[in-house]
Amino acid sequence: MAATAATQLTPAQINVLSLMAYIDTEQEQQELQDILLQFYRKKTDSLLLQFQHEHNITQQTLDEWSNQHERTPYNR
């Protein structure tokens, strides 16, 4: 088995873990998970919109990309 380097937790991770001490049920755990997922979805959406704006990517561009076929040809 390969040796694994120890991972040091960030202050934010420690804070989240300390909040986990107050979770008593699976329902509360699921609610917290849903909140965290919603947070990261919003953050991801915001970053994606920012990227699209900075690189002038429109819906038309996305539609064109979705119809492109840029596959690497196989040599037989």
Backbone bond lengths (Angstrom), bond angles and torsions (degrees), N, CA, C in turn:
res aa  C-N    CA-C-N  psi(-1)  N-CA   C-N-CA  omega(-1)  CA-C   N-CA-C  phi
1 M - - - 1.449 - - 1.524 108.45 -
2 A 1.308 117.59 134.78 1.461 122.00 -178.10 1.525 110.14 -75.45
3 A 1.324 114.93 146.12 1.460 120.09 177.82 1.520 109.17 -71.98
4 T 1.310 116.44 141.99 1.457 122.04 -179.86 1.517 108.97 -111.75
5 A 1.324 116.20 131.76 1.460 120.14 178.14 1.529 109.03 -71.54
6 A 1.313 115.70 141.40 1.459 120.56 178.17 1.525 109.62 -67.57
7 T 1.315 115.48 137.73 1.451 121.09 179.02 1.524 108.48 -101.81
8 Q 1.314 115.15 127.07 1.455 119.06 178.41 1.516 108.24 -92.32
9 L 1.326 116.21 131.57 1.452 121.24 -179.10 1.531 110.58 -77.04
10 T 1.320 114.23 144.77 1.464 119.89 175.96 1.521 108.68 -80.76
11 P 1.332 117.49 163.18 1.471 119.35 176.43 1.527 112.45 -57.35
12 A 1.323 118.13 -36.55 1.466 121.03 179.04 1.527 110.78 -64.82
13 Q 1.333 117.02 -41.61 1.459 120.88 178.85 1.524 110.78 -64.90
14 I 1.307 116.85 -41.26 1.466 120.85 178.25 1.525 110.26 -63.04
15 N 1.325 116.28 -39.43 1.459 120.91 178.81 1.528 110.75 -62.88
16 V 1.334 117.46 -45.62 1.460 120.68 178.91 1.528 110.37 -62.89
17 L 1.318 116.84 -42.03 1.466 119.50 178.52 1.524 111.97 -62.70
18 S 1.313 116.78 -38.12 1.472 118.66 179.00 1.526 110.85 -67.25
19 L 1.320 117.22 -32.43 1.466 119.97 176.26 1.525 111.72 -69.31
20 M 1.326 116.48 -28.01 1.461 120.68 179.86 1.530 112.11 -63.16
21 A 1.314 117.68 -20.89 1.465 121.29 179.92 1.527 111.52 -63.68
22 Y 1.333 116.62 -21.17 1.465 120.64 -178.09 1.527 112.61 -92.03
23 I 1.295 118.80 -1.48 1.457 122.09 179.43 1.520 108.74 -85.82
24 D 1.339 114.74 121.73 1.458 119.67 -175.82 1.525 113.74 -107.99
25 T 1.331 117.32 -21.43 1.463 119.52 -174.87 1.528 110.60 -129.82
26 E 1.326 114.53 163.14 1.462 119.50 175.86 1.526 110.52 -64.57
27 Q 1.324 116.63 -32.61 1.465 120.45 178.75 1.528 110.24 -63.36
28 E 1.325 117.76 -43.77 1.460 120.73 177.43 1.527 111.19 -64.10
29 Q 1.312 116.39 -38.30 1.462 120.89 177.76 1.528 109.56 -62.90
30 Q 1.333 116.94 -43.11 1.459 121.22 179.43 1.531 111.04 -65.25
31 E 1.336 116.57 -39.84 1.468 120.57 178.58 1.529 110.85 -62.31
32 L 1.330 116.41 -43.85 1.462 120.09 178.35 1.522 110.76 -64.29
33 Q 1.308 116.62 -42.40 1.458 120.46 178.03 1.526 110.42 -60.66
34 D 1.325 117.39 -42.80 1.465 121.23 178.60 1.529 111.38 -62.16
35 I 1.322 116.58 -40.19 1.468 121.04 179.13 1.525 110.13 -64.29
36 L 1.328 116.69 -45.28 1.465 120.48 179.55 1.531 111.15 -64.22
37 L 1.321 117.01 -41.32 1.466 119.99 177.96 1.526 111.08 -63.81
38 Q 1.315 116.82 -41.59 1.465 120.79 178.04 1.531 110.40 -61.59
39 F 1.327 117.43 -41.28 1.463 122.19 177.92 1.523 110.63 -59.01
40 Y 1.337 116.46 -47.91 1.463 120.01 -177.93 1.521 112.55 -72.24
41 R 1.343 117.42 -30.97 1.467 119.76 174.27 1.516 110.65 -62.67
42 K 1.333 116.69 -46.24 1.464 120.60 179.38 1.527 110.98 -61.95
43 K 1.316 115.94 -42.86 1.464 120.48 179.86 1.524 110.76 -63.44
44 T 1.325 116.45 -44.28 1.465 121.11 178.83 1.521 111.30 -63.67
45 D 1.328 116.90 -44.59 1.466 120.60 177.94 1.515 111.08 -59.54
46 S 1.316 116.84 -43.03 1.460 121.40 179.93 1.526 111.45 -62.97
47 L 1.330 116.61 -44.56 1.463 120.43 178.91 1.525 111.57 -65.34
48 L 1.319 116.79 -38.13 1.457 120.36 178.69 1.524 111.13 -65.71
49 L 1.324 117.49 -44.34 1.464 120.72 177.59 1.519 111.25 -62.98
50 Q 1.313 116.94 -39.34 1.462 121.06 177.19 1.527 110.51 -62.93
51 F 1.324 117.03 -43.85 1.463 121.74 178.63 1.524 110.47 -61.96
52 Q 1.343 116.24 -44.88 1.461 120.29 179.18 1.529 110.76 -60.35
53 H 1.298 116.86 -42.44 1.466 121.10 -179.43 1.533 110.76 -66.14
54 E 1.317 116.95 -45.88 1.466 121.39 -177.63 1.528 112.09 -65.04
55 H 1.333 116.98 -29.71 1.457 120.82 -176.37 1.538 112.50 -107.42
56 N 1.332 115.35 12.25 1.468 121.81 177.19 1.529 111.69 52.37
57 I 1.311 116.17 48.61 1.458 121.92 178.82 1.532 107.60 -97.49
58 T 1.315 115.15 118.45 1.464 121.06 -178.70 1.527 109.62 -104.79
59 Q 1.318 115.83 175.45 1.464 119.86 175.61 1.525 109.73 -63.07
60 Q 1.320 116.56 -36.16 1.458 120.19 177.11 1.533 110.57 -60.67
61 T 1.325 117.19 -42.40 1.468 121.44 177.26 1.529 110.39 -59.78
62 L 1.320 116.25 -45.78 1.464 120.39 -179.85 1.527 110.96 -63.07
63 D 1.336 116.76 -40.18 1.462 120.43 178.11 1.523 110.91 -63.71
64 E 1.331 116.81 -41.54 1.468 120.75 178.38 1.527 110.32 -63.46
65 W 1.330 116.98 -43.21 1.463 120.74 179.19 1.528 110.93 -61.95
66 S 1.315 116.20 -38.73 1.467 119.20 -176.83 1.526 111.96 -67.62
67 N 1.333 117.19 -20.47 1.466 120.81 -180.00 1.525 113.20 -98.66
68 Q 1.316 118.38 -2.37 1.458 121.56 179.63 1.527 110.19 -78.58
69 H 1.327 114.30 148.51 1.466 120.08 176.94 1.518 107.30 -126.82
70 E 1.315 116.08 88.56 1.466 121.52 -178.55 1.520 109.75 -108.77
71 R 1.296 114.86 64.95 1.468 119.19 -179.82 1.534 109.51 -94.01
72 T 1.279 115.11 148.32 1.453 120.98 176.46 1.524 108.24 -74.78
73 P 1.329 117.49 125.51 1.469 118.41 179.24 1.532 110.66 -70.15
74 Y 1.297 115.84 144.04 1.453 120.89 178.18 1.522 108.64 -88.68
75 N 1.315 116.86 137.11 1.460 121.56 175.18 1.518 108.36 -89.03
76 R 1.292 115.36 128.57 1.481 118.73 -179.62 1.496 110.17 -109.43
